[in-house]
């Protein structure tokens, strides 16, 4: 190649070199082997967790994950809610819902038991079995309580509401006393059925429960650190 040919080829060589450099910098960096994995939480519940009447992005797990990520937490929340589930239904699908094993569980069940007037002994026994299994697996738990409607009478409401405080004490887990705190029966936060929260209602739930979920994440982080 003579000098004239080299000079003619120079622009093309420069462009090729520049594209090569850009490709190097544009290529994704390999994941660090020691980079911390996101903490995985399973939100296990009924329609209140599943997001009945809402878009997937408006559901409780989705809004909670976004709120936590906005605070800098590396967390993934799995939506394991099934509309209409009682505690008995939840117990039947419990084992496979915990595969693969999560770091923590937000347990939200019992509303449909209360709406149907099921003897409080039954949801208590079902939740007891779930909490026992979670404890044996070493999975941290945030238990969310539910309140019985007034139409079943004071004795029923008292027995039902006590399920959650009794089980939280028995298993030493944190209790968020009422999942729908600040939202239940408020028309501004309720869908037309008067039972299920709107997207803004779920946002209110998330705002109120986030400190307890943050505490759950911190416990999980501490347990993981101690195990290493």
C-alpha positions as CSV (number, residue, x, y, z in Angstrom):
1,X,0.0,0.0,0.0
2,X,1.5,3.4,-1.0
3,X,1.2,6.6,0.9
4,X,-1.8,7.8,-1.1
5,X,-3.7,4.6,-0.3
6,X,-2.9,4.9,3.5
7,X,-4.2,8.5,3.6
8,X,-7.4,7.5,1.8
9,X,-7.9,4.6,4.2
10,X,-7.2,6.6,7.3
11,X,-10.8,7.9,7.9
12,X,-12.2,4.4,7.7
13,X,-9.6,3.1,10.1
14,X,-10.4,5.8,12.6
15,X,-14.1,5.0,12.4
16,X,-13.5,1.3,12.9
17,X,-11.2,2.0,15.9
18,X,-13.8,4.3,17.4
19,X,-16.6,1.8,17.0
20,X,-14.4,-0.9,18.7
21,X,-13.8,1.4,21.7
22,X,-17.5,2.2,21.9
23,X,-18.4,-1.5,21.8
24,X,-16.0,-2.2,24.7
25,X,-17.5,0.5,26.9
26,X,-21.1,-0.5,25.9
27,X,-20.7,-4.1,26.7
28,X,-22.3,-5.1,30.1
29,X,-19.9,-5.6,32.9
30,X,-19.8,-9.1,34.3
31,X,-21.7,-9.5,37.6
32,X,-19.5,-9.4,40.6
33,X,-19.3,-12.7,42.3
34,X,-19.5,-11.0,45.7
35,X,-22.4,-8.7,44.7
36,X,-25.3,-9.2,47.3
37,X,-28.4,-10.9,45.9
38,X,-31.7,-9.2,46.4
39,X,-33.7,-10.2,49.4
40,X,-36.7,-12.2,48.4
41,X,-40.0,-11.9,50.2
42,X,-43.1,-13.8,49.5
43,X,-46.4,-12.0,50.1
44,X,-48.6,-14.9,50.8
45,X,-52.3,-14.1,51.1
46,X,-55.7,-13.7,49.5
47,X,-57.3,-11.0,47.3
48,X,-55.8,-8.2,49.4
49,X,-52.4,-9.4,48.4
50,X,-53.3,-10.6,44.9
51,X,-54.6,-7.2,43.9
52,X,-58.2,-7.9,43.1
53,X,-59.7,-5.3,40.7
54,X,-56.3,-3.7,40.2
55,X,-53.5,-3.7,37.6
56,X,-50.6,-5.9,38.5
57,X,-48.5,-2.8,39.0
58,X,-51.0,-1.5,41.6
59,X,-51.1,-4.7,43.8
60,X,-49.7,-4.7,47.3
61,X,-46.5,-6.6,46.4
62,X,-45.7,-4.4,43.4
63,X,-46.3,-1.1,45.3
64,X,-44.4,-2.3,48.3
65,X,-41.4,-3.4,46.2
66,X,-41.3,0.0,44.5
67,X,-41.5,1.8,47.8
68,X,-38.7,-0.3,49.3
69,X,-36.5,0.1,46.2
70,X,-37.0,3.8,46.3
71,X,-35.5,3.7,49.8
72,X,-32.4,1.8,48.4
73,X,-33.3,-1.7,49.4
74,X,-32.4,-4.6,47.0
75,X,-35.5,-6.6,47.4
76,X,-37.9,-8.7,45.3
77,X,-41.4,-9.4,46.4
78,X,-43.3,-12.3,45.0
79,X,-47.0,-12.0,44.7
80,X,-48.4,-15.3,46.1
81,X,-51.9,-14.0,46.7
82,X,-55.0,-15.9,45.5
83,X,-58.3,-14.1,45.5
84,X,-61.0,-15.9,47.6
85,X,-58.5,-18.0,49.6
86,X,-59.3,-18.9,53.2
87,X,-56.6,-20.1,55.5
88,X,-57.4,-23.7,54.6
89,X,-56.9,-22.9,50.9
90,X,-53.6,-21.2,51.8
91,X,-52.5,-24.2,53.8
92,X,-53.1,-26.5,50.8
93,X,-50.8,-24.5,48.5
94,X,-48.4,-23.4,51.2
95,X,-45.5,-25.9,50.6
96,X,-45.1,-25.3,46.9
97,X,-45.5,-21.5,47.3
98,X,-42.4,-21.6,49.4
99,X,-40.3,-23.0,46.6
100,X,-37.7,-21.8,46.0
101,X,-37.1,-21.0,49.7
102,X,-37.6,-17.2,50.2
103,X,-35.7,-15.1,52.8
104,X,-38.9,-13.9,54.4
105,X,-42.7,-14.1,54.2
106,X,-45.5,-11.5,54.7
107,X,-48.4,-13.7,55.8
108,X,-51.8,-12.2,55.1
109,X,-54.7,-14.6,55.4
110,X,-58.0,-14.9,57.4
111,X,-60.3,-12.2,55.9
112,X,-62.3,-14.8,54.0
113,X,-62.6,-17.0,57.0
114,X,-64.1,-14.1,58.9
115,X,-66.4,-13.1,56.1
116,X,-67.8,-16.7,56.1
117,X,-68.1,-16.9,59.8
118,X,-65.8,-19.9,60.0
119,X,-65.1,-21.1,63.6
120,X,-62.0,-19.1,64.7
121,X,-60.4,-22.4,65.8
122,X,-60.0,-23.4,62.2
123,X,-58.1,-20.4,60.8
124,X,-56.0,-20.4,64.1
125,X,-55.0,-24.0,63.5
126,X,-54.2,-23.4,59.8
127,X,-52.1,-20.3,60.5
128,X,-50.4,-22.2,63.3
129,X,-49.3,-24.9,60.9
130,X,-47.9,-22.3,58.4
131,X,-46.0,-20.4,61.1
132,X,-44.6,-23.7,62.5
133,X,-43.4,-24.7,59.0
134,X,-41.8,-21.3,58.4
135,X,-40.0,-21.4,61.8
136,X,-38.7,-24.9,61.0
137,X,-37.4,-23.6,57.7
138,X,-35.7,-20.6,59.3
139,X,-37.8,-18.1,57.3
140,X,-38.4,-14.7,58.9
141,X,-42.1,-13.7,59.1
142,X,-44.2,-10.6,59.3
143,X,-47.7,-11.7,60.3
144,X,-50.5,-9.3,59.3
145,X,-53.7,-9.4,61.3
146,X,-57.3,-9.2,60.2
147,X,-60.5,-8.1,62.1
148,X,-63.8,-9.9,62.0
149,X,-66.9,-8.0,60.8
150,X,-69.4,-7.0,63.4
151,X,-72.3,-9.1,62.0
152,X,-71.1,-12.3,63.7
153,X,-71.3,-10.8,67.1
154,X,-68.9,-9.6,69.8
155,X,-67.9,-13.0,71.0
156,X,-66.9,-14.2,67.5
157,X,-65.0,-10.9,66.8
158,X,-63.1,-11.2,70.1
159,X,-62.1,-14.9,69.5
160,X,-61.2,-14.2,65.8
161,X,-59.1,-11.1,66.5
162,X,-57.2,-12.9,69.2
163,X,-55.9,-15.4,66.7
164,X,-53.1,-13.1,65.5
165,X,-51.9,-11.8,68.8
166,X,-51.8,-15.3,70.2
167,X,-49.9,-16.8,67.3
168,X,-47.4,-13.9,67.1
169,X,-46.6,-14.4,70.8
170,X,-46.4,-18.2,70.4
171,X,-43.9,-18.0,67.5
172,X,-42.1,-14.8,68.4
173,X,-42.9,-13.1,65.1
174,X,-43.7,-9.5,64.4
175,X,-47.4,-8.7,64.1
176,X,-48.8,-5.9,62.0
177,X,-52.1,-5.8,63.9
178,X,-54.5,-5.0,61.0
179,X,-53.6,-5.2,57.3
180,X,-56.3,-2.7,56.3
181,X,-55.5,-0.2,59.1
182,X,-56.5,3.3,57.9
183,X,-58.2,1.9,54.8
184,X,-61.1,-0.4,55.8
185,X,-64.5,1.1,55.3
186,X,-63.1,4.4,54.0
187,X,-65.0,5.1,50.7
188,X,-62.0,7.1,49.5
189,X,-59.8,4.0,49.6
190,X,-62.4,1.3,48.7
191,X,-63.6,-0.2,45.5
192,X,-67.4,-0.2,44.9
193,X,-67.7,-3.5,46.7
194,X,-66.7,-1.8,49.9
195,X,-64.2,-4.6,50.7
196,X,-61.2,-4.3,48.4
197,X,-58.8,-1.4,48.4
198,X,-58.3,0.8,45.4
199,X,-54.8,1.5,44.1
200,X,-54.6,4.5,46.5
201,X,-55.9,2.3,49.3
202,X,-53.1,-0.1,48.7
203,X,-50.7,2.8,48.6
204,X,-51.9,3.8,52.1
205,X,-51.4,0.2,53.3
206,X,-47.9,0.2,51.9
207,X,-47.1,3.6,53.6
208,X,-48.2,2.3,57.0
209,X,-46.7,-1.2,56.8
210,X,-43.3,-0.2,55.3
211,X,-41.5,0.4,58.6
212,X,-42.4,-3.2,59.7
213,X,-41.2,-4.6,56.4
214,X,-38.0,-2.6,56.7
215,X,-37.5,-4.2,60.1
216,X,-38.1,-7.6,58.6
217,X,-35.5,-6.9,55.9
218,X,-33.0,-5.8,58.6
219,X,-33.5,-9.0,60.5
220,X,-33.0,-11.1,57.4
221,X,-29.8,-9.1,56.6
222,X,-28.5,-9.6,60.1
223,X,-29.2,-13.4,59.9
224,X,-27.4,-13.7,56.6
225,X,-24.4,-11.8,57.9
226,X,-24.2,-13.9,61.0
227,X,-24.4,-17.1,58.8
228,X,-21.4,-16.0,56.7
